[in-house]
């Protein structure tokens, strides 16, 4: 709450002398008791001499280049002034009369400390009213060119006083503030700053949660605003937005008005904003490049407003945002593209973020928020109620937009879809749907698999040896996407197996020179992920999709792919599915051969050699100690292992 603006410090270093006397009038005044009436202020006004010396002391405090002893003396005098019983009057008059930004800032900060230290709360009605009136008079005269840090500090002071006084001693605060708005852009700017500061410093859950006392203050102010002024405040915000919509002017203030509205929607009457006047304006601004993010923020808060399931569904139906969101997404990335399994999995479709690079984070957040709310309604309403089916229908209508967000090239934008997808997949799994019911979700699951595959691909310039911060963030993001892929497989294993099998088959059929390394790597990565929790029967069934994939891997040229990431993952897959080779010993040699030749133990890359050495030992342990009842396979594995050992001895 007590920042020192660098702007004020720089100006002070230019304005004040490096060696200047400490203000004697300030020192004398601040050291006197309240009963002394000989100081300049009590004679009716701060005279020119005392004002000049006071300003000089403040400028010295901000001037980093001034003599240290003079700065210390100036600081001591000013601190005495702030502690003096009537010092606030001197600060108030200094604020009104000075032309120096540093002095304005210092006076405002001194008055903030007056409130923070509890002295203002002890003021009688006359003194409190004088300070309130003086500050509003100064606010009314504040020019549009006033520095931002001065306006921010004034807003902070007024909010601190409001926390103490509203509504008991200052019931007319907002009405008087609203009455100033027609006077020009300077007052409009301060009005918006005050509302923003009020949220940040007093009403937000973060500020209110600092202590029980802060929470009580926040509730008192909110309750009084709901009764007395919030309707007029929202009308003023709406008028600011309408002015920009009609004229195209004052876009910055319109943006601030949208941001303030977003902050206040969670605790005000939703009907003040969710109505036929406000909503079309928000949709219009969502198409405006400069206002897009702020408008989406307001719409997001309208969507996530807390309600019971049935009223929430009615509220979402009234908002009817799906057509708007579809149009906004198409405006930025073209028509939403779905792809069933087997479609879009060529090089163009598997690219990193194909099709979603234009969607913004704000729009993605709005889309995913709507999806989360519809999912919650669907899960909470009994299946027998019509509302459950209505929520499900609306949810499926916007799922392609969620996946478009997931496909975005921007990591933050793409990640906005992850919380919903986790919740959606867990919800479908918990519902324990039959095959007929699951069929309705299959198109969404198939496109989710495709979208995850696209986003799991590494960029061509990814540095595996020395990843930078962004690449490390991608690894964390990739881990989350891998969790989503496994969640899809838990919901519909056959769908995930069929998708991965077709993708692997297409990749393995092509020469390594025609396959980008990211595509080869991601196919093996998906296969690796599928192995978690895989039942033993999946390894023994020769005609299963999983068994077919391992046969394809063993027969492919992926082990010879000229990229470390692909080579290492190939061998990791062989070891993860070692049980397959104990059930099918005829493929043991195909697994051990690449591990023991120039692709593995004799690889030119020392990191590959070292990792393969460890993996080979793990695989041999599985092969030589097979599960009970598979002795023949174990023997076959032992024979192959002996051959591999002989080869190693010869190479050594």
N, C-alpha and C positions, 0 to 999 in steps of 0.2 A: 504493500500500500504506500510505500515511501520512495518511489523511484526518483532519481535525479536525472533529468533529461540531458542527453549529450548536446542537444541544440542549445540549451541554456548555458551549459558549461563553455561551449565554443564561443558564444556571443559574449559571455562574461570575460573571457580571456582577451577579447578585443576591446571591451568597453571599460574595464577597470584598470587602474595603474597597478604595477607590480608592488609598489611600496606606497601605501596610502594610510593615513591615520584612521584609527577606529572611530566610528561615529560616536561622538561624545553625547549627543542628544539621546541616541538610542540607549547608551549605557546608563545615562542619568535617569531616563524615564523608567527603564526596566528595573532599576534597583530601588525605586521609590515604592512606598506603600500606596494602597488605593486611596488613602485619605489626602495625599499630597495633591494640590491643585495648581502647581506652578509649571507643569510640563507643557510643551507646545500643543499637544492634542486637546488637553482640557481647557485651553484658551479658546477653543472653538474650531480649530483646524490645524493640520500639520503645515507649518510655514515652509517656505522654500528652502531655508537653510537646513532645517531638521530633515526634510524629505531627501535633500541631496546627500546628506551624511548617512541616512538610513539606507538609501539605495547603494551608496558606495560600500557599506558594510556587507550587503547582500552580494554585490558583484565580486567583492573580495573572496567571499566564501566559495563562489563558483569558479574563480580563476585559479586553475591549477598551477599557473606560472608565477603567482604572487609570492611574496616573502612569507615563509611559513609562520613566523611569529605574528605578523599582522593578520594572517588568515585565522590563526588560533584565537587571537584577541577578538576579531570580528565574530567568530563563531560563539565565543563565550558571551559576548554582549547580546547577540541575537537569541541565544538560548535563554538568557535572563528575561529578555523581552517576552518570549513565548510563555514563560512561567508567571509573569506579572499578572495580577488579578484583572487589570484593565488592558493588558497587552493585546487582546483580540481586537479592540477598537482601533489601535494603532495599525495593526495588520490590515484591517478592513479598509481603513482610509488609504493606506499605502497601495493596496490593490486597486482602488478606484482611481488614484491620481497618477500612478507611475506609467511610464511609457516603455519600461524595460521588461522583456519577457521573463528574465531571471527573477526579477522582483515579484512579478505577478505569480510565478510558480511558487516562490518561497512563501508568499503571503497565503496562497491557497493551501499549501502544505501545512503551514502553521495552524490554520483554521481546521484542517483535517485532524491534526493531532489534538486540538482542543476537544473535538468530538470523541476521538478514539480513547483519550485518557479519562473520559467521563465528566469533564468539567462542563461541557455544554448541557448535559442532562440536568445540571443543577441551576441553570439559568431560570430566572423568573420570566413571566409572560412578556414583559416589556423588552428585556434584552434579547430573548429568543426571537420575538417579532421584528426587532430592529435588524438583527442579522439576516433573517429570512427575507425581509423586504429589500435590504441592501443588495443581497446576492441576486435576487430576481431582477432588480433594476439594472444591475451590471450585465446580467444575462441578456436583457432586452436590448442593451446598447452594444453587445458584442458584435464586432464587424465580421463579415464573411471571411476576411483574410486572416483572422486570428489563428495562431499556430495550433496545430492539432493537440499538442501535449498540454497546452493551456486549457483547451476545451475539455480534454479528458480529465484533467485534474479538477476542474469546476464540476463536471458531472459526478466525479467521485465524492466531492464534498457534499453536494446536494443529496446524494444517495445516503451518505453517512448520517446526515441530519434527518433524512426521511425515516431511517430505521429507528431513530429516537422519537420522532414527533408524530408520525403518521399512524392513525388519523386524529389522535387526540388534540395535539397542538398545531397541526398543519393540515387540516381537512381539505383545504382548498388548493393544495399543491398542484395536483394534476389539472384542475380546472383553470388555474391561472396559467400554467404552462401551455395548455391547449389554446388559451385565448391569445397567446403571443404568436401562434403559427402564421397568421396572415401577414406578419410584418416582414417576412423574407426568408431567404435560404439559410442565413446564419442561424436563425431560431429553429428552423426545421432540422438543421444539422445537430444542434444541441439537444433538441427533443429526442432524436433518435439515439444519440450517444447516451443520454440519461437513461432511457429505457434499457439499452444494452448493458450499461453499467449496473443498473438495478438488478437485472437478472444475474449477472456474473458475481456481484458482491453480496447479494442478499437472498435472492429467490431460487437460484438453481439448487438442485439436490446436493451438489458438491459443497456449495457455500453453506447451505442450511444444515448440512450434516456435520459441520465442524464441532458443534456443541448443542446441548438442549436449549440454551439461551438463543442461539442463532436460529434454531428450528422454530422456536416460539415467535421470534420476530418475523420470520418469513411467513408463517401462517397468519399472523396478525395483519401484515401488509397485504397479503393475497386476499384475505377475507374482506378487508376494507375496500380494496380495488374492485372486487367483484360486485360489491354493493353500490359503490359510488362512481367509478370512473372507467372501468375496463371497456364498457360499450363505446364510450366516446373516444377512448384511445384507439380502439380497432377501427372506428370510423375514420379517424385522422390518418391512420396507416393506409387504409383503403384509398382515401382521397389523394395521398401522395403517389400511390401506384397508378391510380386512374389518370392523374396529370401526365405521368410519363407515357402511359399507353396512348393518350390522345395527341401529345405534342412530340414525343420522342426525346424530350429534354429531361435534365436532372436525373439521368440514369443512375448515378452514384447514390443519390438519396433513395431512389426506388429500390435499389439493391439492399441498402441498409434497412429499409422498411420491411422487405421480405425476410431478412435475417432476424429482425426483431420479432416479427410475426411467428416465425418458426420457434423461437425461444418461448413464446407465451402460449402457444397452442396446447401444450400438455396440461395446463391447469385452468384454462378459461373455458367458458361454455362453447362447445364445438360448433354450435349453430351460428356463432358470430362469424365464422370463417367458412364452414362447410355449407354454403348456400348458393343460390343461383346467380348472385352478383359476384362473389369472390372467386368461385371455382373457374369460370371461363377466363377470368383475368390471369389466374395462376397457370392455366393451360397455355394461354397466349405467351406468357413470359417464359414458359419452359421451352418454347421454340426460339427464343431470343438468345443469341450467343452470350451476351454479357450477363443476362439475368437467369440463364438456364439453371445453373447450379443452385442459386438461392430459391428459385421457384420449386425445383424438385425437392429441396429441403423442407419447404412448407407442406407440400403434398405428402411427403414421407411421414411427417408428424401427424397429419390428418389420418393417415392409414393406420399408424401404430397406436392411436389414442386408445387407452384402456377401456374395455367394455366387456360385458358378459357375451357369450357366444351368439345368442339369437339377435340381440340388438347390434352386435358387431357385424353380423352378416347383412342386416338391413342397412347399416351405415356404409359398408363397402359396396353394396348394390346401388345405393344412392350416389356414391362417388363415381361409379361406373368408369374406372380408369383404364380398363383393359384396351379399349379402342384407341385411347389417347397414347398409351404406352406403345402400342403396336405402331402407330404412326410416327412417334418420336424415334423409335428404334430404326424403322425403315428409312427415315429421313437421314440417319447417320450412317447406317451400315448396309442399306438395301433391304429387300424383302427377307424376312426371317426364313432361314433354310433348315428344314428338318432332313434327316438322312436315315433311312432304315439300315439295319445291319447289311453290310455288303455294298452300301452306296457311299461314295465320298471318301473311300479309304485309299485312294491313289496318292501320288506325291502331292497333288494340289490340295487334297482334303486333309492330309496328315500334317500340313505345315503348321508352324507355331502360331496359333491364334488366328487361323484363317477365318474370315467372315465376321470377326467381332471387334476389330481394332478401332472402330469409330465410336463405340458406345462410351459414354462418360461414366465416371465413378458415381456421380450424383444420380444419374438415370438408372444405373445398375442397382444402386442402393434402394431406390424407390421400387423398382421391379421386384427385387428380392424381399423387401419388406411386405409388399402386398402378398407375395407367395407365402411367406411365413404366417401372416395373419389368416389367410384362407386355409392353410394347412391346420392351424390351431382350431379354427371353427369346425373343420371336417372331423378332426379327432375328438373334439369335446361333445359335439351334438350326437345323440343316438342315431344309429343308422336308419331307424324307422322314421325319423323326422324328415320332412321334405327339405329342410335347410341343409342337411348333410349332403344330399345329392347335389343341391345347388352349389354348395361350396366346392365340392369335388369337380363339378363341371367348370366352374370359373378357374379353379386351380390348374386344371389341364390346359385351359385356354392360354394361360400365360407361361406355362413351362418352357415353351420354345424361347421366350424372351429371357428367362433365367439362364438357359444354356447359351444364349447369345452373349450374355454377360460373362459367363464362365470362359468363353472362347476369346475374350479380349486379350490383346497383347500386353496391356498394362497389368502388372501384377496385382496392384491394389484393387483395380476394377474387377479383375477376374476373381479375386478372393472374396468379393462380396457375396458371391453365389454359394460359397462353401457352407456357411451355417445352415442355410435353407436345405441344401442337398443332404447334409447329414441328418437333419430333422425329418425330411421327406422319406429318405430310405429307411431310417429307423422306424418311422411310423408305418410304412407299408409292411415292413417285416413283422412288427408287433401285431398288425391286423391279421396275420396268418391267413392270407387270402387263398381261396381255392384257385385252380388253374384258370377257370372261366373269369373270375374277378381279376386275377393277375393279368390277364390278356389285355385289359384296358390300359394298364400301366406299361405294357411292353414297348410301345413306340417311344415313350419318354425314357425308359431304361436304355434302349438301343442308342438313342441320340446322346444320352448322358455318357455312354461308353465312348462314342466317337469324339465328343467334346473333350473328355478327359484324356483320350489318346493324343489329340492335337496339342493340348496344353502340357502334357508330360514330355513332349519332344524338347531336346536341348537345342539351343541356337547353334548355328554352325561355328560361331566364334567363341563358344564357351571354353573357358580355360579350366581344365581338370587339374593341371599341375599347380597353378597359383590362382585360385578363385578369388575374385574381389568381393566386396560387400554385397553388391547386387546379385552375384552368382551364389553366394552363401544364402541369401534370402530365397533365391529360387529353389535351392535344395530343401529348405524348410517347407516352402509352398508345394514342392513336388511330393514331399512326404505326406502332406495332407491330401493331395490328389490321389495318392496311392491308397490311402485309407478309404476314400470315396469309392475307388474302383473295387476294393474288397467288399464294401458295403453293397454295391450293386450285385456282386457275385453271391453274397449271402441271401439277397432277395430272390434272385433268379439265376441260379448257377448255370443252367443250360444256356441261357442267353449269353452270359459272360464267356462260357466255353466256346460257343459257336462263333461269337465275335472274334475272340482271340485266335481260334483255329483258322478261320478264314484269312485273317490278317497275317498270321505266320506263314500260311501256305503261299499266299501271294508274294510275300517277301522272299521266302526261300527259293521260289521258282526262278527268281531273277539273279543274274550274275552280281557278285558283290560290287563291281564297279558301277552298276546302275542303281544301287540302293544308297541313299544318303545315310550317313552313319547314325543320325538321330532316329531314323525310321527303323534301322536294324536294332538299335539299342532299345527302343521303346517296345518293340515286339517281344524281345526277350524279357524285358522288365515286367510286362503284363503277365507273361507265362510264369515268371518267378513269383509274382504276387498271388496267383491263383492257388499256389500250393499250401497256403495257410489253412489248416483244418481239413485238409483233403482226406476223405475216408480211404481205408486200405483197398476197398473194392475198386477204386478208380485206377489203381496200378495194375490190378490183375485182369481187368476186362480189356482184351485185345482190341475190341471194336469200339471202345469208348473214345470220346473226343479227346480226352486228355492223353490216352495212350497214343492216339494218332499224332498228336502234337509232338510228343517226345520222339517218336519215330522220325518225324519230319526234321526235328532238330538234329538228331544224330546223322541223318543223311545229307544235311545241308552243308553249305560252305561258310556258314556263319563263324565257325571256329577260325577260319583263315581271314576274316575281315580285317583290313589294315587299320584298326583303331583300338586303342587300349580299352576303352570303355566297353566296346562290344565283345572283345576277347574275354575280359574278366567276367562279364555277365554270363557269357556262354558257359564257362566252367562253373560258375555259381549255380546255374540252373541244373547242370548234371549232378552236382553234389546234393542239392536240395531234394532232387527226385531219385536218390540212390535206390529207394525201395522198388522203383520201376525195374531196375536192372537185376535185382534179385528175383523178381517175378518173371523176367524175360532175359535169361542169360545170353540169348543169342545176340543181344545188343551191347553186351559188356565191352567187347573189343572195340566197337565204334565209339564208346565213351572214353576208354583208356588211351586209345591211339593218339588222339589230338592232345591229350594231357602229357604224353611222354615224348612227343617229337618237337619240331621247331615251333609249333603253335603254342606249346605249353612250357615244359621244363627247359627247353632249349630256345625259348623265345629271345629275341634280341633285346627286349625290354626287361630290365632287371625287376621292376615291380610286378610284371606279369609272371616272371619265373618264380619269384618268392611266393606270390599268392597261390599259384598252381601247385607248388610243392606242398603247401599246407592243405589245400583242397584235395589233392590226391590221397594224402594220408587219411583224410576223413572218408573219402569214397571207398578206399580199400577196407577201412574198418567196417563199413556197412556191408560190403560184398563178402568179406571173409567171415563175418558173424551174422548170417542171415536170420530172419525171423523163423520161429519154430515151424517145422514142417516144410521148409524150403531147402533141404540139404543139397539137392541136385543143383539148384541154382548157386548155392554157396560154393560147391565144388567147381562149377564152371567159372565162377568168379575167381576162385583161387588159382585155377589154371591160367586165366587171363592175367591175373596179378603176377604170377610167376614169370610169365612171358614179358610183362612190362618191366619187372625187376631185372631180368636178364638183359633187356635192352638198355636199361639204365647203367648196368655194370659195364657193358661194352662201350657206351658213350663216355663213361667216366675214364 
